[in-house]
Amino acid sequence: MFTCAECVKDAAKLPDQVPEALEDAAHRVVWLLGMRVRESSQQTYASSLHRYVKFWKDVGGKSLSQILPAGADSIPKADVHLFLGWAMSRYKYNTILSTITALINWHKDKEVAYDALTCTSTKQLLNTIKAEQGPQGMPVGKTGMSKEILRLVLSHLHARGQNEPLMHALFMCDATWLVLGFYGMLRRSEITALQMRDITVGQMSGNTRFVEITIRKSKNDRRGDGAVVTIAGTTQDGTRVADRVEQWLDLRRRAGASPSDPLFTTWDLNTYSLSSSKIQTPEALNKRLKMYLTDLKQRYPDIPVNPATYGMHSLRRGGVMAAWKAGVDVEKIKAHGRWKSDAIRAYMQTTRDMRLAVTQRM
């Protein structure tokens, strides 16, 4: 029977987060068990099924035996529809379609008749998702973070750090990943995977400082070749990225962090201090960002912010928009954010000022 990496780890009674060697071994087991699927599509198959499993484990709270029933039982179409409703604002249409295809192949491996694509309601949902996402096939979800809102959040964190000294480290932590996520155009998974050794603050001739980030593995880097992202020490809008990162690194080192320890860790409510544990999913950071934006909305009711529409992905999206508004060439933005396709263009929504500029210059 074909399975996914999560199934392999569950069978071995391993936790969700395991050393990289075990994670690689689990995926190789998937490959060996799934030889009936063409090798060229094997990795896509496994990762697509993994997305469905992860949704129902993390969001739906189901056990693996409920998610992927044994025997002649098939997956209820209602479960598939709920996955589609959740996935439409998080994944491209083609990614969602590959998940449905993986579920169909999983049933074929069990010799259970099942073809969700022939179900009228499923086809309608897929067609609507495709139409809503537009020609670039991008998620319609999170609002892009503007530089103005980012500055308000950073000021809010600075003020809270002064007023609530016991939680100063938490606010410094959040301010650091917000800045790196925005100016580095980092993905959520990249932020939570960063280790201490992945961040370097350097200086070029002429006292030009910079922050260098090593991305060891990303969703479009299946082989794990890695990439390097470089951020100016001080940006055009005056954000002192290098100073902020140095202060955070110094705090982590004084707390005993080693080069292989996570850059950002969880917060221990019992001791009011940073723990040594890696942040397992971006959800905790999403919640904290929404909380800070809610605080700002209560303080400044007129700011154009709906906290529910923001998340960590807002940083990557907002970074693109800020660079584009500043006149940075699209190809340079693509290279900085490590896009391999033109999907980035879906983020480039014209503002009123940009639309007015067209006729003002005529």
Solvent accessible surface area in square Angstrom, and as a share of the most:
residue,aa,sasa,rsa
1,M,133,0.60
2,F,3,0.01
3,T,16,0.09
4,C,0,0.00
5,A,2,0.01
6,E,15,0.07
7,C,18,0.11
8,V,30,0.17
9,K,5,0.02
10,D,48,0.25
11,A,89,0.69
12,A,61,0.47
13,K,183,0.78
14,L,56,0.28
15,P,88,0.55
16,D,77,0.40
17,Q,91,0.41
18,V,25,0.14
19,P,91,0.57
20,E,125,0.56
21,A,78,0.60
22,L,76,0.38
23,E,49,0.22
24,D,58,0.30
25,A,46,0.36
26,A,4,0.03
27,H,73,0.33
28,R,170,0.62
29,V,55,0.32
30,V,1,0.01
31,W,85,0.30
32,L,112,0.56
33,L,94,0.47
34,G,0,0.00
35,M,109,0.49
36,R,157,0.57
37,V,18,0.11
38,R,170,0.62
39,E,120,0.54
40,S,91,0.58
41,S,34,0.22
42,Q,6,0.03
43,Q,102,0.45
44,T,72,0.42
45,Y,10,0.04
46,A,6,0.05
47,S,18,0.12
48,S,0,0.00
49,L,0,0.00
50,H,50,0.22
51,R,37,0.13
52,Y,0,0.00
53,V,0,0.00
54,K,88,0.37
55,F,11,0.04
56,W,21,0.07
57,K,47,0.20
58,D,78,0.40
59,V,89,0.51
60,G,36,0.34
61,G,65,0.62
62,K,54,0.23
63,S,56,0.36
64,L,34,0.17
65,S,83,0.54
66,Q,108,0.48
67,I,3,0.01
68,L,11,0.05
69,P,20,0.13
70,A,77,0.60
71,G,57,0.55
72,A,89,0.69
73,D,89,0.46
74,S,48,0.31
75,I,2,0.01
76,P,72,0.45
77,K,80,0.34
78,A,64,0.50
79,D,16,0.08
80,V,0,0.00
81,H,44,0.20
82,L,107,0.53
83,F,0,0.00
84,L,1,0.00
85,G,51,0.49
86,W,55,0.19
87,A,0,0.00
88,M,49,0.22
89,S,38,0.24
90,R,86,0.31
91,Y,49,0.19
92,K,70,0.30
93,Y,29,0.11
94,N,113,0.58
95,T,34,0.20
96,I,0,0.00
97,L,55,0.27
98,S,25,0.16
99,T,0,0.00
100,I,0,0.00
101,T,59,0.34
102,A,2,0.02
103,L,1,0.00
104,I,13,0.07
105,N,34,0.17
106,W,0,0.00
107,H,0,0.00
108,K,112,0.47
109,D,26,0.14
110,K,32,0.13
111,E,160,0.72
112,V,22,0.12
113,A,103,0.80
114,Y,25,0.10
115,D,60,0.31
116,A,1,0.00
117,L,59,0.29
118,T,96,0.56
119,C,24,0.14
120,T,90,0.52
121,S,46,0.30
122,T,0,0.00
123,K,93,0.39
124,Q,110,0.49
125,L,66,0.33
126,L,5,0.02
127,N,95,0.49
128,T,75,0.44
129,I,6,0.03
130,K,113,0.48
131,A,78,0.61
132,E,104,0.47
133,Q,13,0.06
134,G,26,0.25
135,P,145,0.91
136,Q,72,0.32
137,G,14,0.13
138,M,13,0.06
139,P,17,0.11
140,V,68,0.39
141,G,28,0.27
142,K,55,0.23
143,T,55,0.32
144,G,25,0.24
145,M,1,0.00
146,S,45,0.29
147,K,60,0.26
148,E,95,0.43
149,I,13,0.07
150,L,2,0.01
151,R,102,0.37
152,L,57,0.29
153,V,0,0.00
154,L,16,0.08
155,S,69,0.44
156,H,21,0.10
157,L,3,0.01
158,H,118,0.53
159,A,35,0.27
160,R,47,0.17
161,G,6,0.06
162,Q,128,0.57
163,N,118,0.61
164,E,58,0.26
165,P,99,0.62
166,L,132,0.66
167,M,36,0.16
168,H,81,0.36
169,A,22,0.17
170,L,7,0.03
171,F,5,0.02
172,M,37,0.17
173,C,0,0.00
174,D,0,0.00
175,A,4,0.03
176,T,1,0.00
177,W,1,0.00
178,L,0,0.00
179,V,0,0.00
180,L,1,0.00
181,G,0,0.00
182,F,2,0.01
183,Y,32,0.12
184,G,0,0.00
185,M,11,0.05
186,L,1,0.01
187,R,22,0.08
188,R,68,0.25
189,S,63,0.41
190,E,4,0.02
191,I,1,0.01
192,T,8,0.05
193,A,53,0.41
194,L,5,0.02
195,Q,47,0.21
196,M,9,0.04
197,R,123,0.45
198,D,3,0.02
199,I,8,0.04
200,T,72,0.42
201,V,35,0.20
202,G,17,0.16
203,Q,109,0.49
204,M,118,0.53
205,S,109,0.70
206,G,72,0.69
207,N,115,0.59
208,T,74,0.43
209,R,70,0.26
210,F,40,0.17
211,V,0,0.00
212,E,64,0.29
213,I,0,0.00
214,T,45,0.26
215,I,5,0.03
216,R,109,0.40
217,K,104,0.44
218,S,15,0.09
219,K,124,0.53
220,N,43,0.22
221,D,24,0.13
222,R,112,0.41
223,R,206,0.75
224,G,32,0.31
225,D,97,0.50
226,G,30,0.28
227,A,33,0.26
228,V,92,0.53
229,V,3,0.02
230,T,67,0.39
231,I,7,0.04
232,A,56,0.44
233,G,4,0.04
234,T,76,0.44
235,T,22,0.13
236,Q,183,0.81
237,D,40,0.21
238,G,46,0.44
239,T,14,0.08
240,R,148,0.54
241,V,0,0.00
242,A,2,0.01
243,D,36,0.18
244,R,70,0.25
245,V,2,0.01
246,E,74,0.33
247,Q,104,0.46
248,W,1,0.00
249,L,5,0.03
250,D,68,0.35
251,L,27,0.13
252,R,12,0.04
253,R,139,0.51
254,R,175,0.64
255,A,76,0.59
256,G,62,0.59
257,A,17,0.13
258,S,46,0.30
259,P,92,0.58
260,S,69,0.44
261,D,44,0.23
262,P,21,0.13
263,L,1,0.01
264,F,2,0.01
265,T,1,0.00
266,T,49,0.28
267,W,34,0.12
268,D,45,0.24
269,L,130,0.65
270,N,143,0.74
271,T,87,0.51
272,Y,99,0.38
273,S,46,0.30
274,L,32,0.16
275,S,31,0.20
276,S,95,0.62
277,S,58,0.37
278,K,68,0.29
279,I,4,0.02
280,Q,93,0.41
281,T,43,0.25
282,P,32,0.20
283,E,95,0.43
284,A,48,0.37
285,L,1,0.00
286,N,13,0.07
287,K,139,0.59
288,R,36,0.13
289,L,0,0.00
290,K,56,0.24
291,M,83,0.37
292,Y,1,0.00
293,L,0,0.00
294,T,52,0.30
295,D,41,0.21
296,L,3,0.01
297,K,65,0.27
298,Q,137,0.61
299,R,154,0.56
300,Y,85,0.32
301,P,92,0.58
302,D,138,0.72
303,I,23,0.12
304,P,123,0.77
305,V,7,0.04
306,N,81,0.42
307,P,24,0.15
308,A,71,0.55
309,T,46,0.27
310,Y,9,0.03
311,G,1,0.01
312,M,1,0.00
313,H,37,0.16
314,S,0,0.00
315,L,0,0.00
316,R,5,0.02
317,R,24,0.09
318,G,1,0.01
319,G,3,0.03
320,V,0,0.00
321,M,32,0.14
322,A,17,0.14
323,A,18,0.14
324,W,63,0.22
325,K,106,0.45
326,A,80,0.62
327,G,65,0.63
328,V,60,0.35
329,D,76,0.39
330,V,24,0.14
331,E,100,0.45
332,K,137,0.58
333,I,2,0.01
334,K,26,0.11
335,A,77,0.60
336,H,53,0.24
337,G,0,0.00
338,R,35,0.13
339,W,30,0.10
340,K,161,0.68
341,S,54,0.35
342,D,66,0.34
343,A,5,0.04
344,I,0,0.00
345,R,110,0.40
346,A,29,0.22
347,Y,7,0.03
348,M,22,0.10
349,Q,111,0.49
350,T,68,0.40
351,T,41,0.24
352,R,175,0.64
353,D,108,0.56
354,M,50,0.22
355,R,133,0.48
356,L,85,0.42
357,A,23,0.18
358,V,97,0.56
359,T,87,0.51
360,Q,134,0.60
361,R,211,0.77
362,M,181,0.81
